[in-house]
Every structure is written in structure tokens, then in C-alpha cells.
Amino acid sequence: MSCVLSRGFLLSCNEGVGGIKDIYIGLFSDFETGVVIDPTSKLITELPEPTPDIQIYPYQANRNTGGVTIAPNANLENGTLYYTHTVEMTLGKLDNDKKVELEQLAKTRVVVFVRLFDDKIMMIGRQDGCFLTAGTFGSGKARADLNGYQITLTAEEPNQPDFLAQYTDTPFDNFPGISIWNNLP
């Protein structure tokens, strides 16, 4: 199979913003089937619509602590390529509810939806799932040190993460089977 490039890129405007707005986590098993990618736009245009609705859970990271990185891993000698997707976030304040939830997250294969500051949403771990792979939970030495959780979620996928088709007013409003869990304390 021959690989063909189809376009180039010119210097764009300086209007990008780093970091992430929101993180939503769902069970991988809810998304194993039913994800449809438009062949022309290459955007995810359909997510599963089971009954009852699929729940995804919002995780709001402390300001300027959430990020996503996609790293290609190529081995030229073996002719292999895969991508490591890494999502990092900091959740402030140690407490029992977070402890219990993060213990479950550490045991579960998930998908992660990352909403960037330009309101685009990418799906991390679509094909093989995403796992909590690192983190520190603690309270620092000084009063201004972190009291909370630093979490790293990682996926190893054959491709870069896919973007969802743009929502209208609120995230996931164009995917009727998806509900954002809103029973937050």
C-alpha cells in the first residue's frame, strides 16, 4: 500500500490557545460499537444510542492543569506506527468521594472526551480504550502546595484521536444518546 500526501499547510493566525476546557469520561464498553466516522470530513458523526442513555462524567481540572498530548511512536526497522494519547489533569482537594471514584477509575477501561478551548471535542481511546496510568495523590508541605490529585490517563491507539462533529449550543447536544451526568456535589 502506498501512502499519499494530499495537502500542505501554510502558517495560520496566532489564535490557538493551549490547555483544555473540560474532560468527560465514559466507560469503554459503552462505546465499543456505534461510533461512526464520516468518510469525507473524518469527524465522528454518530455515537451509540442505547437505552437507557449512556452517561459520561465531567471532570473539571484545576485551572491551567489539564492538557492532552498525542505522540507518534514509529519504528522504521519494523515498519510499525502507533500513537500514545495522554490526558493530564489536576483535581484539587483530597476527599473521600474523589478517593472512591479514582479507585474505580484506576480499575476501569474508559474513553475520554477532551473539550479544547476552541470548543472542539476529541475522543481519546476510541479503539482500544484509555487507562489511568500514573498519578500522585497528596498534600504538599507548604500551605500553598497542592492538596489534591494529579492524574494521567493514557491510550495507545493505531491513529490520532478523532474529533466529534461540532455541537450546536452545549457539548454533545448533537448526540442524542449521550447524557452528561449532572448530579455533582
JOLINRA-V470487 format. One line per field, one symbol per residue. ss: DSSP state (h for helix, s for strand, l for the rest). psi: psi as a letter, one per 40 degrees, with the letter a starting at -180 (. if undefined). burial: I if it has 16 or more other ideal C-beta (glycine too) atoms within 10 Angstrom, else O. A space follows every 50 residues. Layout:
# JOLINRA-V470487
ss = ???
psi = ???
burial = ???
This chain:
# JOLINRA-V470487
ss = lllllllllllllllllllsssssssshhhhllllssllllllsssllll lllsssssslllllllsssssssssllllssssssssssssslllhhhhh hhhhhhhllsssssssllllsssslllllsssssssssslllllllssss sssssssllllssslllllllllllllssssllll
psi = hhhhieiahihiigeihiaidihhhihddeediehhhhdddeihehiigi hiihhihhhhiihfehihhhhihhhddefihihhhhhiihhihhiddddd ddddddeihiihhhhieeeihihhfddeiiiheiihhahadideihgahh ihhhihieiiiiiiihicdiheeegdehhhhffi.
burial = OOOOOOOOOOOOOOOOOOOIIIIIIIIIOIIOOOIOIOOOOOOIOIIIOO OOOIIIIOIOIOOOIIOIOOOOOOOOOOOOOOIOIIIIIIIOOOOOOIOO IIOOIOOOOIIIIIIIOOOOIIIIIIIOIIIIOOIOOOOOOOOOOIOIII IOIIIIIOOOIIIIIOOOOOIIOIIOIIOIOOOOO
